[in-house]
């Protein structure tokens, strides 16, 4: 037993050291420098893409996700085929060179230079094609939730909520407010938006994670800077989820509203509670004076809860998506920090600092530029990690 331990430990240590060194080489240096056709890891990676393309292209029963993947692979495979053809042409020229006269050698050299330029252009096209994060998902559930920090976190959630509404309008997407839970002093505990638009998931999933704010709250008299967090989640939605509510499946109850509201609260049965018997889901509303209005609000909330229930049947990975995007709402698990005192936004994934906080929070060009950079960063890391794994295990 002890001999086995002494013998195997150095081997494991050496293997781990090789893995770490190789992984860092691929992921911590320039992406562009790794996209070379003569790289063995890239060659293996491209072969795997070609194999995947052939399998999908020969499949007569493709779902929407497979069709999207096929459309992503098609230009990449076309570039690979063109590159292979040019390499074969260069080899043919090299074979002709040994038997050619001086005049023919000159022509061969000119032709070879043309092929070399075409190869360089194809490598650039390949890089661009690989970096196309063209996820066509057009429907998402976008959630903003106050995390650590109490009322200040809720106030910052309101700021981010407004920023993302501005950004959604800036991109020309459509949205519906599915749920909005306001706090007592004007903040937001939780907000859910159903957003529809071209490549909406590709863009807004970039924003998923913990957003940290450092500022002096309006309620702070001593001027002390507080640190609070807000979590952001983007979940892809199925194209169609139909919610049919039968009147016979509902049990509707009325009661007097509770809380502040003067005489009206104590004298009128305006609060409405609705129970959906098949699912057991119950909702209620007492925010309006009118019983009819409260019933309408409660029905909308019920529809949304049933929608989420039905959605979970279509997308079992919803919880996994949330967990992967937001590990926790702790301050240390942040993707971005908004420092009001220094007027700075720190993007921790790319180590960028932007000193234009007010304009950034308007949710337009500056935010879009950062999201575009992060999309490039995400896709390049994805490719490099694939190359690292191929290099280590092949």
Buried (B, 14 or more C-beta within 10 A) or exposed (E): EEEEEEEEEEEEEEEEEEBEEBBEBBBEEEBEEBBEBEBEBBBBBBEEBBEBBEEBEEEEEEEEEEEBBBEBBBBBBBBBEBBEEBEEBBEEBEEBEEEBEEEEBEEBEEBBEEBEEBBEEBBEBBBEBBBBBEBBBBBBBBBBBBBBBBBBBBBBBBBBBBBBBBBBEBBEBEBEEBBEBBBEEEBBBBBBBBBBBEBBBBBBBBBBBBBBBBBBBEEEEEEEEBBBBBBBBBBBBEEEBEEEBEEEEBEEEBEBBEEEBEEEBEEBEBBBBBBBEEEEBBBBBBBBEEBEBBBBBBBBBBBBBBBBBBBEEEBEEBEEBBEEBBEEBEBEBBBBBBBBEEEBBBBEBEEBEBEEBEEBBBBBEBBBEBBEBBBBBBBBBEBBEBBBBBBBEE
